[in-house]
């Protein structure tokens, strides 16, 4: 189940949108806090809503920093990339109590926005049509 609940509780200080992934309440800001703590990433990411069988899940697309990308010879299949994906996945599961797919992207590949960044993308319809986001 996936729900998108807007919150604005002054007592909590939360103004971001809550996502419900596989029955777990997740705030994108919690995911962002984890991602910003990873040295080999830049602060550009997107959370794609996806269909996983009968359930709904999430795929987090995040950019590698230029230094790491060059260190791996621009090879996104490099062993260091696989280790980094596992590390990010474990940290997100520990912080948010939910498993998500991680997609590491080359520098500059996630769209920039002049206004508020678009962080949550609904990719469920694209996947039904055979296009994976």
C-alpha positions as CSV (number, residue, x, y, z in Angstrom):
1,X,0.0,0.0,0.0
2,X,1.2,3.5,-0.8
3,X,-0.3,6.6,0.6
4,X,0.9,10.2,0.3
5,X,0.0,12.1,3.4
6,X,0.9,15.8,3.8
7,X,1.8,16.7,7.3
8,X,2.3,20.0,9.0
9,X,2.4,19.5,12.7
10,X,4.1,22.5,14.4
11,X,4.8,20.3,17.5
12,X,6.8,17.9,15.4
13,X,8.4,20.4,13.1
14,X,7.5,18.3,10.1
15,X,6.4,20.0,6.9
16,X,7.3,17.2,4.4
17,X,5.0,14.6,2.8
18,X,4.8,11.2,4.4
19,X,4.9,8.1,2.2
20,X,3.6,4.7,3.2
21,X,5.7,2.0,1.7
22,X,4.7,-1.6,2.4
23,X,2.7,-0.3,5.4
24,X,5.7,1.7,6.8
25,X,5.4,5.4,7.3
26,X,8.4,7.1,5.7
27,X,9.2,10.8,5.5
28,X,11.4,11.7,2.5
29,X,13.4,14.0,4.8
30,X,14.4,10.8,6.8
31,X,15.8,9.3,3.6
32,X,17.5,12.5,2.7
33,X,19.2,12.7,6.1
34,X,20.7,9.2,5.4
35,X,21.7,10.1,1.8
36,X,23.4,13.3,2.8
37,X,25.5,11.4,5.3
38,X,27.1,9.3,2.6
39,X,30.4,10.8,1.4
40,X,30.4,9.4,-2.1
41,X,27.0,11.0,-3.0
42,X,25.9,14.5,-4.0
43,X,22.6,15.9,-2.6
44,X,20.5,15.1,-5.7
45,X,18.1,12.2,-5.5
46,X,14.6,11.1,-6.5
47,X,12.3,8.6,-4.9
48,X,10.4,6.6,-7.5
49,X,7.2,4.9,-6.5
50,X,7.2,1.5,-8.1
51,X,5.0,-1.6,-8.2
52,X,6.7,-4.8,-6.8
53,X,4.3,-7.6,-7.5
54,X,1.1,-7.0,-5.7
55,X,2.8,-4.4,-3.4
56,X,4.1,-0.9,-3.9
57,X,7.7,0.0,-3.1
58,X,10.3,2.6,-3.8
59,X,13.4,2.9,-5.9
60,X,15.8,5.7,-4.8
61,X,17.9,7.2,-7.6
62,X,20.9,9.1,-6.2
63,X,23.9,10.7,-7.9
64,X,27.5,9.7,-7.3
65,X,30.0,12.5,-6.6
66,X,32.4,13.3,-9.4
67,X,35.5,12.0,-7.5
68,X,34.0,8.6,-6.8
69,X,32.7,8.3,-10.4
70,X,36.1,9.0,-11.7
71,X,37.8,6.6,-9.2
72,X,35.6,3.7,-10.5
73,X,36.6,4.6,-14.1
74,X,32.9,5.6,-14.8
75,X,32.0,1.9,-14.5
76,X,28.6,1.7,-12.7
77,X,29.0,-2.1,-12.5
78,X,32.3,-1.7,-10.5
79,X,32.6,-3.7,-7.2
80,X,32.8,-0.4,-5.2
81,X,29.5,0.7,-6.6
82,X,27.8,-2.6,-5.5
83,X,29.3,-2.1,-2.0
84,X,28.1,1.5,-1.9
85,X,24.6,0.4,-2.9
86,X,24.5,-2.2,-0.2
87,X,25.7,0.3,2.4
88,X,23.1,2.8,1.4
89,X,20.4,0.2,1.4
90,X,21.3,-1.0,4.9
91,X,21.5,2.6,6.3
92,X,18.0,3.4,4.8
93,X,16.5,0.2,6.2
94,X,18.0,0.9,9.6
95,X,16.8,4.5,9.7
96,X,13.4,4.2,7.9
97,X,12.6,0.5,8.6
98,X,11.8,-0.3,5.0
99,X,13.8,-1.8,2.1
100,X,14.1,0.1,-1.1
101,X,15.9,-0.4,-4.3
102,X,19.0,1.8,-4.9
103,X,20.0,3.1,-8.3
104,X,23.3,5.0,-8.4
105,X,23.5,7.5,-11.2
106,X,26.4,9.3,-12.9
107,X,27.1,12.9,-11.9
108,X,24.6,15.4,-13.4
109,X,22.0,12.8,-14.4
110,X,19.2,13.7,-12.0
111,X,17.2,16.7,-13.3
112,X,17.8,20.0,-11.5
113,X,15.0,22.4,-10.8
114,X,15.0,26.2,-10.5
115,X,12.1,26.0,-8.0
116,X,11.4,23.3,-5.4
117,X,13.1,20.1,-6.4
118,X,10.9,17.2,-7.5
119,X,11.8,14.4,-5.1
120,X,9.0,11.9,-5.4
121,X,8.1,10.4,-8.9
122,X,5.2,8.0,-9.6
123,X,6.7,5.4,-11.9
124,X,4.0,2.8,-11.4
125,X,2.2,3.5,-14.6
126,X,5.4,3.5,-16.6
127,X,6.3,0.1,-15.3
128,X,2.8,-1.3,-16.3
129,X,3.6,0.0,-19.8
130,X,7.0,-1.7,-19.8
131,X,9.1,1.5,-19.2
132,X,11.3,1.2,-16.1
133,X,12.2,4.5,-14.4
